[in-house]
Amino acid sequence: MRSTRRALTAVVSAAALLVASACGSGDDDESRATTVEVFTWWAEGGEKAGLDALVARFAADCAGQTFENGVVAGGAGINAKQVLDARLRQNDPPDTFQVHAGAELLDRIDAGQVADLTAAFDSWGLREALPDGLVEGLTVNGKIYSVPAGVHRANVVWTNDQVLSDAGILLPPKSLAEFVGNLKRLRAAGVESPLALGRDWTQLMLLEAVLLSELGPQRFTGLFTGTTPWTGTVVTKAIKDYGTILEYSNADRDSLDWPQAQRLLIDGKAGYQLMGDWAAAELTANSFAGYDTFVFPGNGTAFQWLADSFTLTTGAANPDGATCWLRTVASAPGQQAFNARKGSIPARTDAPTEGFTDYQIATAADWKSGLPVPSCAHGSACSQPWQNAANAALGAFSTSGDAGVLQSALAAAAKQFIRRQ
Ligand code: BGC
């Protein structure tokens, strides 16, 4: 299948994109591939449920096209991104791949691996349908290279209410200090690992949440734009507090992906987990309803956002089919179907909210009223090499506990990669 595709590989021109925006218009061209390989890391549980909903819409919208599941499991694309790198290097691209809106795509744009989607984006009315800030986040040198499907919030804490109430904790903590106090209290009550945590990138999420509490939204964002130094004393204090929180997490954190860490919460072995709101769909997939959520203590109204988006690869074997996929992703019914299952909220402001949970409705309101801040762990704040360096630094700290080394490594990564934003 892939070799047939490679034989058909051609660079997609802007003209081809416009033609392709009338889905299926090239069906009479017998030489054109009709399979669309969609590359994601949504392999199971709530993530797969979201993908399946999108695939069903695609089948209805794009007659004559067949979905091919190019999926590589691993939270936040930790494995998929490596496989994608190798495939792009070997000139074996999928037709479209999942990416986060924002800085994460910069290197692929520079390398000419993704097509300019500006014309299609405009013809589908996305410039009007998406919030201005998101359009800004998607724009690189005046052009758009990806189409967002939905927006997730990263800075959310998920609870096991039974575990908390057994320890006498009945209210969400209002500050970082109170949160640490609750972790201590849980441990004293016999919960060995009060905070469920996973590997490197989930640790980066936790550090980001602590930094956000201590720096506030503006200075936090400045860490990624160059206006806030990573060498400052507030960052030093945040790393110290992060280290304290880490002591209350499970010792096997470095070997767990986020659903395995979530399992600790479900099984009553932990009271809290910080995780993006894809956690909700996974909890539902595991039939667990005994939880609550709150924004990470001290984050105020900061809405740490990330947007799952799709690209068109320049080497796509089936650009027409892939563009039809993107049109489904961009459409209001596509976003309703996808987000209702995935736990995110539509990127479009005009998508129906039918089938959404109370949490999603409240989050959509927060997205409108809150202060948007980006995420490095999920690509809206920093480029892929920066993200990799930060993940590696956090993974190392998890073993060594050396705060000075962590701060130097994070400062060095910022220095090396900040010019690319
Ligand atoms: C993605 C989400 C996904 C999560 C865990 C994030 O980076 O944006 O769609 O559910 O990773 O895999």
Boltz pocket constraint, residues with backbone or C-beta under 6 A from the ligand:
constraints:
  - pocket:
      binder: B
      contacts: [[A, 41], [A, 47], [A, 74], [A, 75], [A, 76], [A, 77], [A, 100], [A, 152], [A, 258], [A, 276], [A, 278], [A, 306], [A, 307], [A, 308], [A, 377], [A, 378]]
      max_distance: 6.0
